[in-house]
Amino acid sequence: APINLQYSQGPWRVVNNELGPWQAAIHSLAAGVSGHGDGTMVFGNLIHDIACTGANENHGIYADSGASNWEIAYNYIHDITGGNLIQFYDNVGLAGNNYNGFPTGWVGFTGMKIHHNWLENSGKYGLNMAAGIVSGQIWNNVIKGSMYAGLRIDTISRNMDMTVAFNTFYDNDRVQSG
């Protein structure tokens, strides 16, 4: 992927970059910005034309197992035909477990903030808050043109604390999946 932030390092700052176009084959499992870390900030980037041949596994921004306290703001993310515009996903099942090379005691994605982004045209979801999301705030975003839902929350967290406010969701669920 254009920018890959590794395991428990950070805090990372990814600011004012153009990331794309980028195409990859199936099982690349990547994004314009992907990775782990605590306190990462992704601000003011143009992320576009991220594709995936054969599957929807490449995303605009992909926070992975071990990420916490990310702030994603002021980005223009568009034409992510290979996956979600933004995804949080605990792909190794780290929440509640300890694995070598990952932060210990990680309970899931906590303190995640997504605000003031323009998110447009995805091959899957706009915002995919998948396995591992525990707490965060999503506000003042425009999410439009997603193939499926503009916002998907898929978690089994018993103590989830999410705030979703003042967003514009327009022309999503283009395949009319429900």
C-alpha positions as MATLAB code, in Angstrom:
seq = 'APINLQYSQGPWRVVNNELGPWQAAIHSLAAGVSGHGDGTMVFGNLIHDIACTGANENHGIYADSGASNWEIAYNYIHDITGGNLIQFYDNVGLAGNNYNGFPTGWVGFTGMKIHHNWLENSGKYGLNMAAGIVSGQIWNNVIKGSMYAGLRIDTISRNMDMTVAFNTFYDNDRVQSG';
ca = [
       0.000    0.000    0.000;
       1.157    3.588   -0.413;
       1.546    4.120    3.376;
       1.746    1.171    5.781;
       2.132    1.919    9.505;
       3.448   -1.077   11.421;
       2.315   -2.699   14.643;
       2.478   -0.805   17.917;
       4.622    2.061   16.651;
       3.574    5.671   16.527;
       2.151    8.139   17.012;
       2.198    8.539   13.226;
       1.251   11.687   11.297;
       0.118   11.333    7.662;
      -0.606   14.856    6.417;
      -1.292   16.477    3.005;
      -0.374   13.618    0.667;
      -1.831   12.390   -2.596;
      -2.157    8.608   -2.408;
      -3.328    6.895   -5.569;
      -4.006    5.552   -8.011;
      -3.042    2.141   -6.650;
      -4.219   -1.227   -7.884;
      -3.338   -4.617   -6.492;
      -4.324   -8.230   -6.798;
      -6.567  -10.193   -4.478;
      -5.251  -10.815   -0.927;
      -3.169   -7.627   -0.797;
      -5.301   -6.537    2.183;
      -4.064   -2.966    2.085;
      -5.143    0.663    1.739;
      -4.016    4.173    0.883;
      -3.116    4.402    4.586;
      -3.137    1.205    6.641;
      -1.770   -0.089    9.884;
      -1.656    0.004   13.632;
      -0.405    2.335   16.320;
      -1.715    4.606   19.031;
      -2.450    8.272   18.383;
      -2.156    8.227   14.584;
      -3.422   11.318   12.744;
      -4.446   11.173    9.065;
      -5.177   14.776    7.992;
      -5.740   16.588    4.700;
      -4.913   13.756    2.306;
      -6.261   13.062   -1.167;
      -6.725    9.282   -1.327;
      -8.178    8.022   -4.583;
      -8.532    5.189   -7.075;
      -7.573    2.336   -4.764;
      -8.637   -0.889   -6.470;
      -8.431   -4.645   -5.961;
      -8.547   -7.188   -8.748;
     -10.809  -10.090   -7.811;
     -12.115   -8.928   -4.408;
     -12.953   -5.891   -2.253;
      -9.941   -6.066    0.082;
      -8.177   -2.729   -0.447;
      -9.515    0.403    1.235;
      -9.016    4.169    1.456;
      -7.945    4.016    5.121;
      -7.650    0.737    7.030;
      -7.003    0.783   10.792;
      -5.989   -2.734   11.800;
      -5.619   -4.799   14.995;
      -3.841   -2.796   17.686;
      -4.895    0.675   16.514;
      -6.324    3.130   19.029;
      -6.888    6.875   19.362;
      -6.735    7.545   15.616;
      -7.994   10.868   14.283;
      -9.005   10.936   10.607;
      -9.969   14.422    9.417;
     -10.071   16.831    6.462;
      -9.413   14.104    3.879;
     -10.935   13.714    0.424;
     -11.257    9.976   -0.214;
     -12.897    8.917   -3.469;
     -13.244    6.135   -6.008;
     -12.161    3.294   -3.758;
     -13.482    0.573   -6.045;
     -11.488   -2.116   -4.232;
     -13.195   -1.857   -0.827;
     -14.388    0.540    1.889;
     -13.652    4.244    2.084;
     -12.583    3.842    5.751;
     -12.397    0.557    7.669;
     -11.566   -0.463   11.242;
     -11.158   -4.246   11.471;
      -9.466   -6.494   14.052;
      -8.239   -8.978   11.471;
      -6.070  -11.083   13.810;
      -8.539  -11.283   16.721;
      -6.240   -9.281   18.998;
      -8.980   -7.829   21.237;
      -8.736   -9.706   24.524;
      -5.669  -11.685   23.382;
      -1.925  -11.102   23.314;
       0.204  -11.801   20.250;
       3.919  -11.254   19.737;
       4.612   -7.944   17.977;
       1.235   -6.413   18.884;
       0.362   -4.190   21.855;
      -0.576   -6.145   24.979;
      -3.905   -5.550   26.699;
      -5.591   -4.140   23.583;
      -9.378   -4.279   24.092;
     -10.331   -3.015   20.636;
     -10.518    0.245   18.721;
     -10.963    2.963   21.341;
     -10.911    6.741   21.000;
     -11.332    6.686   17.216;
     -12.367   10.044   15.683;
     -13.553   10.587   12.105;
     -14.603   14.120   11.181;
     -14.747   16.706    8.398;
     -14.018   14.250    5.567;
     -15.517   14.040    2.079;
     -15.945   10.315    1.333;
     -17.254    9.336   -2.093;
     -17.721    6.199   -4.232;
     -16.727    2.864   -2.756;
     -16.978   -0.730   -3.885;
     -18.255   -1.716   -0.417;
     -19.186    0.453    2.586;
     -18.509    4.109    3.260;
     -17.446    3.687    6.892;
     -17.007    0.081    8.052;
     -16.693   -0.091   11.822;
     -16.186   -3.847   11.927;
     -14.926   -6.393   14.451;
     -13.200   -4.700   17.368;
     -14.784   -1.235   17.450;
     -15.345   -0.112   21.050;
     -15.503    3.686   21.148;
     -15.339    6.649   18.860;
     -17.015    9.660   17.329;
     -18.055   10.230   13.722;
     -19.173   13.779   12.888;
     -19.414   16.372   10.096;
     -18.585   13.999    7.232;
     -20.157   13.621    3.800;
     -20.501    9.956    2.812;
     -21.945    9.323   -0.634;
     -21.990    6.786   -3.426;
     -21.163    3.643   -1.439;
     -22.115    0.341   -3.028;
     -23.551   -0.822    0.303;
     -24.447    1.160    3.438;
     -22.809    4.525    4.080;
     -22.166    3.411    7.680;
     -21.831   -0.171    8.898;
     -21.261   -1.009   12.566;
     -20.515   -4.710   13.088;
     -19.214   -5.565   16.532;
     -19.953   -7.661   19.593;
     -18.503   -5.132   22.024;
     -20.522   -5.161   25.237;
     -19.502   -1.630   26.167;
     -19.548    0.094   22.779;
     -19.679    3.887   22.999;
     -20.121    5.386   19.523;
     -21.445    8.821   18.636;
     -22.569    9.472   15.058;
     -23.780   13.057   14.539;
     -24.100   15.820   11.944;
     -23.067   13.697    8.934;
     -24.578   13.710    5.461;
     -25.308   10.272    3.983;
     -26.401   10.487    0.356;
     -26.930    8.002   -2.493;
     -25.536    4.996   -0.622;
     -26.635    1.357   -0.830;
     -26.447    1.459   -4.593;
     -27.079   -2.305   -4.898;
     -30.168   -1.960   -2.706;
     -28.967   -4.637   -0.295;
     -31.291   -3.401    2.419;
];
